[in-house]
Amino acid sequence: MSIIAHLQSLGPGGEAVVSWIEFYEDSLDRAKNRYKGEEWDAYFEKWSSQTALKPLKSYSMTALDDVAPGVYVIDSSTWAPKPNMFDETLAAMIEAKQIFE
């Protein structure tokens, strides 16, 4: 599994959207690798306790074309900062980065 977590700005109404995207080889790879271990538990405990973000949408899709070699199942979730909480949002992203390092 590969993961991208980033803060992006995409025009009006899309400012400072936080994205979490997971890439898997196939459905079996997703079932085998998704959210296991102490590192994941620590990450999700910290992420779930944050109060700066509101969920926007989440989805899972199967790619019909090669997105990248060997990547066929993609899960994506997005959040937006709550009003006047941009600094807290950035701090949550930096903390998430530290967990992975």
Biopython code that builds the backbone (N, CA, C, O; Angstrom):
import numpy as np
from Bio.PDB.StructureBuilder import StructureBuilder

atoms = [
    (1, "MET", "N", (0.835, -1.168, 0.000)),
    (1, "MET", "CA", (0.000, 0.000, 0.000)),
    (1, "MET", "C", (0.884, 1.236, 0.000)),
    (1, "MET", "O", (1.876, 1.307, 0.726)),
    (2, "SER", "N", (0.515, 2.198, -0.814)),
    (2, "SER", "CA", (1.166, 3.505, -0.812)),
    (2, "SER", "C", (0.132, 4.529, -0.381)),
    (2, "SER", "O", (-1.057, 4.383, -0.665)),
    (3, "ILE", "N", (0.590, 5.561, 0.303)),
    (3, "ILE", "CA", (-0.329, 6.579, 0.822)),
    (3, "ILE", "C", (0.189, 7.966, 0.472)),
    (3, "ILE", "O", (1.390, 8.234, 0.508)),
    (4, "ILE", "N", (-0.755, 8.840, 0.133)),
    (4, "ILE", "CA", (-0.461, 10.259, -0.045)),
    (4, "ILE", "C", (-1.376, 11.006, 0.922)),
    (4, "ILE", "O", (-2.585, 10.775, 0.924)),
    (5, "ALA", "N", (-0.830, 11.882, 1.726)),
    (5, "ALA", "CA", (-1.613, 12.778, 2.576)),
    (5, "ALA", "C", (-1.116, 14.182, 2.280)),
    (5, "ALA", "O", (0.071, 14.472, 2.427)),
    (6, "HIS", "N", (-2.030, 15.058, 1.861)),
    (6, "HIS", "CA", (-1.567, 16.397, 1.506)),
    (6, "HIS", "C", (-2.659, 17.436, 1.677)),
    (6, "HIS", "O", (-3.843, 17.111, 1.768)),
    (7, "LEU", "N", (-2.243, 18.680, 1.720)),
    (7, "LEU", "CA", (-3.111, 19.837, 1.791)),
    (7, "LEU", "C", (-3.065, 20.502, 0.428)),
    (7, "LEU", "O", (-1.986, 20.802, -0.083)),
    (8, "GLN", "N", (-4.234, 20.735, -0.164)),
    (8, "GLN", "CA", (-4.261, 21.288, -1.517)),
    (8, "GLN", "C", (-5.234, 22.453, -1.607)),
    (8, "GLN", "O", (-6.127, 22.588, -0.772)),
    (9, "SER", "N", (-5.064, 23.278, -2.602)),
    (9, "SER", "CA", (-5.986, 24.356, -2.896)),
    (9, "SER", "C", (-6.395, 24.236, -4.350)),
    (9, "SER", "O", (-5.546, 24.217, -5.241)),
    (10, "LEU", "N", (-7.694, 24.156, -4.590)),
    (10, "LEU", "CA", (-8.205, 23.982, -5.953)),
    (10, "LEU", "C", (-9.349, 24.938, -6.234)),
    (10, "LEU", "O", (-10.504, 24.518, -6.297)),
    (11, "GLY", "N", (-9.050, 26.202, -6.403)),
    (11, "GLY", "CA", (-10.053, 27.166, -6.814)),
    (11, "GLY", "C", (-11.102, 27.483, -5.760)),
    (11, "GLY", "O", (-11.005, 27.025, -4.621)),
    (12, "PRO", "N", (-12.107, 28.269, -6.140)),
    (12, "PRO", "CA", (-13.139, 28.701, -5.200)),
    (12, "PRO", "C", (-13.849, 27.509, -4.561)),
    (12, "PRO", "O", (-14.295, 26.596, -5.255)),
    (13, "GLY", "N", (-13.945, 27.530, -3.247)),
    (13, "GLY", "CA", (-14.600, 26.447, -2.526)),
    (13, "GLY", "C", (-13.710, 25.251, -2.272)),
    (13, "GLY", "O", (-14.114, 24.328, -1.565)),
    (14, "GLY", "N", (-12.507, 25.239, -2.828)),
    (14, "GLY", "CA", (-11.607, 24.109, -2.646)),
    (14, "GLY", "C", (-10.324, 24.486, -1.949)),
    (14, "GLY", "O", (-9.329, 23.766, -2.029)),
    (15, "GLU", "N", (-10.343, 25.610, -1.267)),
    (15, "GLU", "CA", (-9.135, 26.062, -0.590)),
    (15, "GLU", "C", (-8.814, 25.168, 0.600)),
    (15, "GLU", "O", (-9.702, 24.813, 1.375)),
    (16, "ALA", "N", (-7.566, 24.811, 0.741)),
    (16, "ALA", "CA", (-7.057, 24.088, 1.903)),
    (16, "ALA", "C", (-7.831, 22.800, 2.181)),
    (16, "ALA", "O", (-8.232, 22.548, 3.318)),
    (17, "VAL", "N", (-8.036, 21.999, 1.163)),
    (17, "VAL", "CA", (-8.680, 20.699, 1.334)),
    (17, "VAL", "C", (-7.609, 19.678, 1.680)),
    (17, "VAL", "O", (-6.577, 19.608, 1.013)),
    (18, "VAL", "N", (-7.845, 18.888, 2.715)),
    (18, "VAL", "CA", (-6.917, 17.845, 3.140)),
    (18, "VAL", "C", (-7.342, 16.537, 2.478)),
    (18, "VAL", "O", (-8.503, 16.137, 2.568)),
    (19, "SER", "N", (-6.399, 15.876, 1.814)),
    (19, "SER", "CA", (-6.687, 14.614, 1.131)),
    (19, "SER", "C", (-5.842, 13.490, 1.708)),
    (19, "SER", "O", (-4.676, 13.684, 2.053)),
    (20, "TRP", "N", (-6.441, 12.324, 1.806)),
    (20, "TRP", "CA", (-5.780, 11.086, 2.218)),
    (20, "TRP", "C", (-6.101, 10.084, 1.120)),
    (20, "TRP", "O", (-7.269, 9.756, 0.912)),
    (21, "ILE", "N", (-5.092, 9.592, 0.415)),
    (21, "ILE", "CA", (-5.319, 8.691, -0.716)),
    (21, "ILE", "C", (-4.470, 7.444, -0.541)),
    (21, "ILE", "O", (-3.267, 7.531, -0.296)),
    (22, "GLU", "N", (-5.094, 6.292, -0.666)),
    (22, "GLU", "CA", (-4.409, 4.999, -0.535)),
    (22, "GLU", "C", (-4.421, 4.294, -1.886)),
    (22, "GLU", "O", (-5.430, 4.314, -2.591)),
    (23, "PHE", "N", (-3.307, 3.676, -2.243)),
    (23, "PHE", "CA", (-3.182, 2.930, -3.489)),
    (23, "PHE", "C", (-2.878, 1.469, -3.166)),
    (23, "PHE", "O", (-1.975, 1.178, -2.381)),
    (24, "TYR", "N", (-3.631, 0.555, -3.770)),
    (24, "TYR", "CA", (-3.439, -0.883, -3.570)),
    (24, "TYR", "C", (-3.305, -1.569, -4.923)),
    (24, "TYR", "O", (-3.800, -1.071, -5.934)),
    (25, "GLU", "N", (-2.634, -2.714, -4.934)),
    (25, "GLU", "CA", (-2.482, -3.480, -6.166)),
    (25, "GLU", "C", (-3.812, -4.056, -6.641)),
    (25, "GLU", "O", (-4.091, -4.072, -7.840)),
    (26, "ASP", "N", (-4.635, -4.531, -5.704)),
    (26, "ASP", "CA", (-5.949, -5.093, -6.037)),
    (26, "ASP", "C", (-6.761, -5.192, -4.748)),
    (26, "ASP", "O", (-6.296, -4.774, -3.688)),
    (27, "SER", "N", (-7.971, -5.744, -4.834)),
    (27, "SER", "CA", (-8.851, -5.850, -3.675)),
    (27, "SER", "C", (-8.261, -6.731, -2.578)),
    (27, "SER", "O", (-8.439, -6.442, -1.395)),
    (28, "LEU", "N", (-7.565, -7.794, -2.950)),
    (28, "LEU", "CA", (-6.948, -8.663, -1.953)),
    (28, "LEU", "C", (-5.832, -7.936, -1.210)),
    (28, "LEU", "O", (-5.684, -8.095, 0.002)),
    (29, "ASP", "N", (-5.049, -7.143, -1.930)),
    (29, "ASP", "CA", (-3.996, -6.349, -1.309)),
    (29, "ASP", "C", (-4.612, -5.360, -0.314)),
    (29, "ASP", "O", (-4.078, -5.159, 0.777)),
    (30, "ARG", "N", (-5.735, -4.745, -0.693)),
    (30, "ARG", "CA", (-6.429, -3.809, 0.197)),
    (30, "ARG", "C", (-6.892, -4.509, 1.472)),
    (30, "ARG", "O", (-6.701, -3.986, 2.569)),
    (31, "ALA", "N", (-7.497, -5.680, 1.335)),
    (31, "ALA", "CA", (-7.980, -6.423, 2.495)),
    (31, "ALA", "C", (-6.836, -6.846, 3.414)),
    (31, "ALA", "O", (-6.986, -6.863, 4.636)),
    (32, "LYS", "N", (-5.702, -7.183, 2.821)),
    (32, "LYS", "CA", (-4.556, -7.669, 3.588)),
    (32, "LYS", "C", (-3.806, -6.555, 4.312)),
    (32, "LYS", "O", (-3.315, -6.770, 5.420)),
    (33, "ASN", "N", (-3.709, -5.381, 3.717)),
    (33, "ASN", "CA", (-2.815, -4.338, 4.225)),
    (33, "ASN", "C", (-3.476, -3.159, 4.907)),
    (33, "ASN", "O", (-2.778, -2.346, 5.513)),
    (34, "ARG", "N", (-4.764, -3.032, 4.839)),
    (34, "ARG", "CA", (-5.427, -1.820, 5.307)),
    (34, "ARG", "C", (-5.423, -1.700, 6.833)),
    (34, "ARG", "O", (-5.945, -2.568, 7.532)),
    (35, "TYR", "N", (-4.839, -0.633, 7.334)),
    (35, "TYR", "CA", (-4.936, -0.236, 8.735)),
    (35, "TYR", "C", (-4.605, -1.330, 9.730)),
    (35, "TYR", "O", (-5.464, -1.732, 10.514)),
    (36, "LYS", "N", (-3.384, -1.814, 9.711)),
    (36, "LYS", "CA", (-2.973, -2.841, 10.664)),
    (36, "LYS", "C", (-1.718, -2.403, 11.405)),
    (36, "LYS", "O", (-0.828, -1.779, 10.828)),
    (37, "GLY", "N", (-1.656, -2.733, 12.676)),
    (37, "GLY", "CA", (-0.452, -2.492, 13.446)),
    (37, "GLY", "C", (-0.558, -1.309, 14.386)),
    (37, "GLY", "O", (-1.475, -0.494, 14.295)),
    (38, "GLU", "N", (0.404, -1.237, 15.290)),
    (38, "GLU", "CA", (0.422, -0.186, 16.298)),
    (38, "GLU", "C", (0.593, 1.202, 15.695)),
    (38, "GLU", "O", (0.016, 2.168, 16.196)),
    (39, "GLU", "N", (1.380, 1.315, 14.624)),
    (39, "GLU", "CA", (1.571, 2.623, 13.990)),
    (39, "GLU", "C", (0.248, 3.169, 13.465)),
    (39, "GLU", "O", (-0.054, 4.351, 13.630)),
    (40, "TRP", "N", (-0.539, 2.301, 12.832)),
    (40, "TRP", "CA", (-1.850, 2.729, 12.325)),
    (40, "TRP", "C", (-2.759, 3.134, 13.472)),
    (40, "TRP", "O", (-3.437, 4.159, 13.396)),
    (41, "ASP", "N", (-2.781, 2.333, 14.544)),
    (41, "ASP", "CA", (-3.630, 2.655, 15.687)),
    (41, "ASP", "C", (-3.272, 4.022, 16.262)),
    (41, "ASP", "O", (-4.155, 4.817, 16.582)),
    (42, "ALA", "N", (-1.975, 4.291, 16.392)),
    (42, "ALA", "CA", (-1.523, 5.582, 16.919)),
    (42, "ALA", "C", (-1.936, 6.713, 15.987)),
    (42, "ALA", "O", (-2.396, 7.760, 16.441)),
    (43, "TYR", "N", (-1.774, 6.502, 14.683)),
    (43, "TYR", "CA", (-2.141, 7.539, 13.716)),
    (43, "TYR", "C", (-3.629, 7.845, 13.784)),
    (43, "TYR", "O", (-4.022, 9.006, 13.897)),
    (44, "PHE", "N", (-4.457, 6.807, 13.715)),
    (44, "PHE", "CA", (-5.898, 7.049, 13.678)),
    (44, "PHE", "C", (-6.431, 7.605, 14.988)),
    (44, "PHE", "O", (-7.410, 8.352, 14.990)),
    (45, "GLU", "N", (-5.804, 7.253, 16.096)),
    (45, "GLU", "CA", (-6.211, 7.844, 17.374)),
    (45, "GLU", "C", (-5.964, 9.351, 17.348)),
    (45, "GLU", "O", (-6.827, 10.126, 17.761)),
    (46, "LYS", "N", (-4.790, 9.774, 16.865)),
    (46, "LYS", "CA", (-4.478, 11.199, 16.782)),
    (46, "LYS", "C", (-5.358, 11.902, 15.740)),
    (46, "LYS", "O", (-5.861, 12.999, 15.981)),
    (47, "TRP", "N", (-5.536, 11.265, 14.591)),
    (47, "TRP", "CA", (-6.316, 11.902, 13.529)),
    (47, "TRP", "C", (-7.785, 12.041, 13.935)),
    (47, "TRP", "O", (-8.404, 13.073, 13.677)),
    (48, "SER", "N", (-8.340, 11.014, 14.564)),
    (48, "SER", "CA", (-9.744, 11.035, 14.964)),
    (48, "SER", "C", (-10.018, 12.061, 16.057)),
    (48, "SER", "O", (-11.128, 12.584, 16.159)),
    (49, "SER", "N", (-9.012, 12.347, 16.871)),
    (49, "SER", "CA", (-9.221, 13.285, 17.973)),
    (49, "SER", "C", (-9.074, 14.747, 17.549)),
    (49, "SER", "O", (-9.390, 15.642, 18.332)),
    (50, "GLN", "N", (-8.602, 15.007, 16.326)),
    (50, "GLN", "CA", (-8.454, 16.396, 15.885)),
    (50, "GLN", "C", (-9.835, 17.045, 15.744)),
    (50, "GLN", "O", (-10.819, 16.368, 15.445)),
    (51, "THR", "N", (-9.896, 18.353, 15.961)),
    (51, "THR", "CA", (-11.167, 19.074, 15.879)),
    (51, "THR", "C", (-11.144, 20.163, 14.812)),
    (51, "THR", "O", (-12.104, 20.922, 14.688)),
    (52, "ALA", "N", (-10.064, 20.249, 14.044)),
    (52, "ALA", "CA", (-9.911, 21.333, 13.074)),
    (52, "ALA", "C", (-10.558, 21.028, 11.729)),
    (52, "ALA", "O", (-10.796, 21.947, 10.945)),
    (53, "LEU", "N", (-10.849, 19.761, 11.443)),
    (53, "LEU", "CA", (-11.333, 19.375, 10.115)),
    (53, "LEU", "C", (-12.745, 18.816, 10.137)),
    (53, "LEU", "O", (-13.159, 18.170, 11.100)),
    (54, "LYS", "N", (-13.479, 19.076, 9.057)),
    (54, "LYS", "CA", (-14.797, 18.451, 8.879)),
    (54, "LYS", "C", (-14.725, 17.562, 7.642)),
    (54, "LYS", "O", (-14.147, 17.968, 6.634)),
    (55, "PRO", "N", (-15.301, 16.354, 7.693)),
    (55, "PRO", "CA", (-15.261, 15.449, 6.544)),
    (55, "PRO", "C", (-16.029, 16.029, 5.354)),
    (55, "PRO", "O", (-17.086, 16.636, 5.528)),
    (56, "LEU", "N", (-15.496, 15.840, 4.152)),
    (56, "LEU", "CA", (-16.188, 16.253, 2.930)),
    (56, "LEU", "C", (-16.745, 15.047, 2.188)),
    (56, "LEU", "O", (-17.953, 14.945, 1.977)),
    (57, "LYS", "N", (-15.858, 14.129, 1.792)),
    (57, "LYS", "CA", (-16.320, 12.938, 1.075)),
    (57, "LYS", "C", (-15.247, 11.864, 1.116)),
    (57, "LYS", "O", (-14.061, 12.142, 1.295)),
    (58, "SER", "N", (-15.695, 10.644, 0.946)),
    (58, "SER", "CA", (-14.794, 9.500, 0.872)),
    (58, "SER", "C", (-15.322, 8.554, -0.191)),
    (58, "SER", "O", (-16.533, 8.442, -0.385)),
    (59, "TYR", "N", (-14.418, 7.876, -0.878)),
    (59, "TYR", "CA", (-14.845, 6.907, -1.871)),
    (59, "TYR", "C", (-13.729, 5.912, -2.145)),
    (59, "TYR", "O", (-12.565, 6.151, -1.822)),
    (60, "SER", "N", (-14.102, 4.812, -2.737)),
    (60, "SER", "CA", (-13.153, 3.798, -3.183)),
    (60, "SER", "C", (-13.448, 3.530, -4.643)),
    (60, "SER", "O", (-14.610, 3.505, -5.048)),
    (61, "MET", "N", (-12.413, 3.331, -5.434)),
    (61, "MET", "CA", (-12.639, 3.047, -6.852)),
    (61, "MET", "C", (-11.624, 2.028, -7.343)),
    (61, "MET", "O", (-10.534, 1.888, -6.790)),
    (62, "THR", "N", (-12.004, 1.339, -8.371)),
    (62, "THR", "CA", (-11.113, 0.413, -9.058)),
    (62, "THR", "C", (-10.761, 1.031, -10.394)),
    (62, "THR", "O", (-11.647, 1.364, -11.181)),
    (63, "ALA", "N", (-9.481, 1.186, -10.654)),
    (63, "ALA", "CA", (-9.031, 1.807, -11.894)),
    (63, "ALA", "C", (-9.176, 0.829, -13.059)),
    (63, "ALA", "O", (-8.817, -0.343, -12.939)),
    (64, "LEU", "N", (-9.692, 1.303, -14.163)),
    (64, "LEU", "CA", (-9.796, 0.498, -15.373)),
    (64, "LEU", "C", (-8.539, 0.622, -16.219)),
    (64, "LEU", "O", (-8.239, -0.253, -17.032)),
    (65, "ASP", "N", (-7.808, 1.706, -16.026)),
    (65, "ASP", "CA", (-6.534, 1.927, -16.714)),
    (65, "ASP", "C", (-5.423, 1.939, -15.674)),
    (65, "ASP", "O", (-5.684, 2.109, -14.483)),
    (66, "ASP", "N", (-4.195, 1.762, -16.118)),
    (66, "ASP", "CA", (-3.058, 1.848, -15.205)),
    (66, "ASP", "C", (-2.887, 3.289, -14.738)),
    (66, "ASP", "O", (-2.516, 4.162, -15.522)),
    (67, "VAL", "N", (-3.159, 3.534, -13.454)),
    (67, "VAL", "CA", (-2.885, 4.851, -12.879)),
    (67, "VAL", "C", (-1.379, 4.970, -12.683)),
    (67, "VAL", "O", (-0.767, 5.988, -13.006)),
    (68, "ALA", "N", (-0.814, 3.921, -12.156)),
    (68, "ALA", "CA", (0.630, 3.743, -12.014)),
    (68, "ALA", "C", (0.836, 2.243, -12.161)),
    (68, "ALA", "O", (-0.100, 1.479, -11.923)),
    (69, "PRO", "N", (1.999, 1.806, -12.534)),
    (69, "PRO", "CA", (2.196, 0.365, -12.705)),
    (69, "PRO", "C", (1.790, -0.418, -11.460)),
    (69, "PRO", "O", (2.307, -0.167, -10.371)),
    (70, "GLY", "N", (0.874, -1.356, -11.614)),
    (70, "GLY", "CA", (0.460, -2.226, -10.529)),
    (70, "GLY", "C", (-0.517, -1.618, -9.543)),
    (70, "GLY", "O", (-0.769, -2.230, -8.506)),
    (71, "VAL", "N", (-1.080, -0.450, -9.807)),
    (71, "VAL", "CA", (-2.041, 0.176, -8.902)),
    (71, "VAL", "C", (-3.428, 0.112, -9.527)),
    (71, "VAL", "O", (-3.657, 0.646, -10.613)),
    (72, "TYR", "N", (-4.358, -0.552, -8.823)),
    (72, "TYR", "CA", (-5.683, -0.722, -9.399)),
    (72, "TYR", "C", (-6.833, -0.378, -8.467)),
    (72, "TYR", "O", (-7.946, -0.165, -8.946)),
    (73, "VAL", "N", (-6.615, -0.312, -7.143)),
    (73, "VAL", "CA", (-7.662, 0.049, -6.202)),
    (73, "VAL", "C", (-7.208, 1.291, -5.439)),
    (73, "VAL", "O", (-6.093, 1.350, -4.921)),
    (74, "ILE", "N", (-8.097, 2.279, -5.385)),
    (74, "ILE", "CA", (-7.751, 3.553, -4.776)),
    (74, "ILE", "C", (-8.854, 3.939, -3.797)),
    (74, "ILE", "O", (-10.032, 3.927, -4.153)),
    (75, "ASP", "N", (-8.478, 4.282, -2.564)),
    (75, "ASP", "CA", (-9.403, 4.834, -1.574)),
    (75, "ASP", "C", (-9.016, 6.285, -1.359)),
    (75, "ASP", "O", (-7.831, 6.612, -1.285)),
    (76, "SER", "N", (-10.009, 7.155, -1.260)),
    (76, "SER", "CA", (-9.729, 8.576, -1.079)),
    (76, "SER", "C", (-10.705, 9.174, -0.076)),
    (76, "SER", "O", (-11.900, 8.879, -0.107)),
    (77, "SER", "N", (-10.190, 10.017, 0.813)),
    (77, "SER", "CA", (-11.007, 10.766, 1.768)),
    (77, "SER", "C", (-10.539, 12.208, 1.754)),
    (77, "SER", "O", (-9.348, 12.477, 1.598)),
    (78, "THR", "N", (-11.475, 13.141, 1.916)),
    (78, "THR", "CA", (-11.108, 14.561, 1.953)),
    (78, "THR", "C", (-11.806, 15.250, 3.124)),
    (78, "THR", "O", (-12.910, 14.880, 3.525)),
    (79, "TRP", "N", (-11.129, 16.257, 3.654)),
    (79, "TRP", "CA", (-11.652, 17.067, 4.746)),
    (79, "TRP", "C", (-11.374, 18.527, 4.430)),
    (79, "TRP", "O", (-10.508, 18.840, 3.612)),
    (80, "ALA", "N", (-12.111, 19.417, 5.080)),
    (80, "ALA", "CA", (-11.868, 20.860, 4.955)),
    (80, "ALA", "C", (-11.675, 21.446, 6.347)),
    (80, "ALA", "O", (-12.318, 21.006, 7.300)),
    (81, "PRO", "N", (-10.798, 22.430, 6.471)),
    (81, "PRO", "CA", (-10.624, 23.080, 7.775)),
    (81, "PRO", "C", (-11.921, 23.770, 8.197)),
    (81, "PRO", "O", (-12.629, 24.345, 7.370)),
    (82, "LYS", "N", (-12.218, 23.706, 9.480)),
    (82, "LYS", "CA", (-13.342, 24.466, 10.004)),
    (82, "LYS", "C", (-12.954, 25.940, 10.001)),
    (82, "LYS", "O", (-11.766, 26.261, 9.996)),
    (83, "PRO", "N", (-13.931, 26.837, 10.004)),
    (83, "PRO", "CA", (-13.608, 28.271, 9.960)),
    (83, "PRO", "C", (-12.603, 28.677, 11.025)),
    (83, "PRO", "O", (-12.705, 28.277, 12.185)),
    (84, "ASN", "N", (-11.638, 29.473, 10.614)),
    (84, "ASN", "CA", (-10.599, 30.034, 11.490)),
    (84, "ASN", "C", (-9.711, 28.970, 12.143)),
    (84, "ASN", "O", (-9.150, 29.211, 13.211)),
    (85, "MET", "N", (-9.577, 27.786, 11.509)),
    (85, "MET", "CA", (-8.755, 26.723, 12.091)),
    (85, "MET", "C", (-7.673, 26.245, 11.125)),
    (85, "MET", "O", (-7.256, 25.089, 11.198)),
    (86, "PHE", "N", (-7.217, 27.104, 10.230)),
    (86, "PHE", "CA", (-6.198, 26.699, 9.271)),
    (86, "PHE", "C", (-4.900, 26.280, 9.971)),
    (86, "PHE", "O", (-4.294, 25.274, 9.601)),
    (87, "ASP", "N", (-4.474, 27.045, 10.976)),
    (87, "ASP", "CA", (-3.228, 26.716, 11.681)),
    (87, "ASP", "C", (-3.330, 25.346, 12.352)),
    (87, "ASP", "O", (-2.379, 24.564, 12.321)),
    (88, "GLU", "N", (-4.481, 25.057, 12.956)),
    (88, "GLU", "CA", (-4.688, 23.758, 13.593)),
    (88, "GLU", "C", (-4.678, 22.634, 12.557)),
    (88, "GLU", "O", (-4.182, 21.540, 12.827)),
    (89, "THR", "N", (-5.222, 22.905, 11.381)),
    (89, "THR", "CA", (-5.224, 21.922, 10.300)),
    (89, "THR", "C", (-3.799, 21.609, 9.865)),
    (89, "THR", "O", (-3.435, 20.443, 9.714)),
    (90, "LEU", "N", (-3.006, 22.629, 9.667)),
    (90, "LEU", "CA", (-1.610, 22.434, 9.273)),
    (90, "LEU", "C", (-0.855, 21.661, 10.347)),
    (90, "LEU", "O", (-0.045, 20.791, 10.026)),
    (91, "ALA", "N", (-1.104, 21.962, 11.607)),
    (91, "ALA", "CA", (-0.448, 21.245, 12.709)),
    (91, "ALA", "C", (-0.841, 19.765, 12.688)),
    (91, "ALA", "O", (0.004, 18.907, 12.941)),
    (92, "ALA", "N", (-2.107, 19.450, 12.391)),
    (92, "ALA", "CA", (-2.551, 18.059, 12.323)),
    (92, "ALA", "C", (-1.837, 17.325, 11.190)),
    (92, "ALA", "O", (-1.473, 16.159, 11.346)),
    (93, "MET", "N", (-1.632, 17.990, 10.055)),
    (93, "MET", "CA", (-0.934, 17.367, 8.935)),
    (93, "MET", "C", (0.534, 17.112, 9.282)),
    (93, "MET", "O", (1.074, 16.060, 8.938)),
    (94, "ILE", "N", (1.175, 18.050, 9.951)),
    (94, "ILE", "CA", (2.577, 17.871, 10.338)),
    (94, "ILE", "C", (2.705, 16.727, 11.334)),
    (94, "ILE", "O", (3.648, 15.940, 11.262)),
    (95, "GLU", "N", (1.755, 16.633, 12.266)),
    (95, "GLU", "CA", (1.780, 15.535, 13.225)),
    (95, "GLU", "C", (1.589, 14.196, 12.526)),
    (95, "GLU", "O", (2.234, 13.211, 12.887)),
    (96, "ALA", "N", (0.716, 14.151, 11.537)),
    (96, "ALA", "CA", (0.510, 12.906, 10.778)),
    (96, "ALA", "C", (1.802, 12.509, 10.059)),
    (96, "ALA", "O", (2.153, 11.329, 10.024)),
    (97, "LYS", "N", (2.496, 13.466, 9.497)),
    (97, "LYS", "CA", (3.756, 13.182, 8.810)),
    (97, "LYS", "C", (4.768, 12.552, 9.763)),
    (97, "LYS", "O", (5.474, 11.611, 9.399)),
    (98, "GLN", "N", (4.831, 13.077, 10.980)),
    (98, "GLN", "CA", (5.792, 12.564, 11.964)),
    (98, "GLN", "C", (5.493, 11.110, 12.314)),
    (98, "GLN", "O", (6.421, 10.336, 12.546)),
    (99, "ILE", "N", (4.237, 10.726, 12.358)),
    (99, "ILE", "CA", (3.884, 9.346, 12.673)),
    (99, "ILE", "C", (4.458, 8.395, 11.620)),
    (99, "ILE", "O", (4.955, 7.320, 11.957)),
    (100, "PHE", "N", (4.390, 8.792, 10.343)),
    (100, "PHE", "CA", (4.892, 7.941, 9.282)),
    (100, "PHE", "C", (6.407, 7.893, 9.244)),
    (100, "PHE", "O", (6.981, 6.882, 8.840)),
    (101, "GLU", "N", (7.064, 8.960, 9.656)),
    (101, "GLU", "CA", (8.526, 8.981, 9.649)),
    (101, "GLU", "C", (9.064, 8.107, 10.762)),
    (101, "GLU", "O", (10.279, 7.992, 10.924)),
]
sb = StructureBuilder()
sb.init_structure("model")
sb.init_model(0)
sb.init_chain("A")
sb.init_seg("    ")
for serial, (resi, resn, name, xyz) in enumerate(atoms, 1):
    if name == "N":
        sb.init_residue(resn, " ", resi, " ")
    sb.init_atom(name, np.array(xyz, "f"), 0.0, 1.0, " ", f" {name:<3s}", serial, name[0])
structure = sb.get_structure()
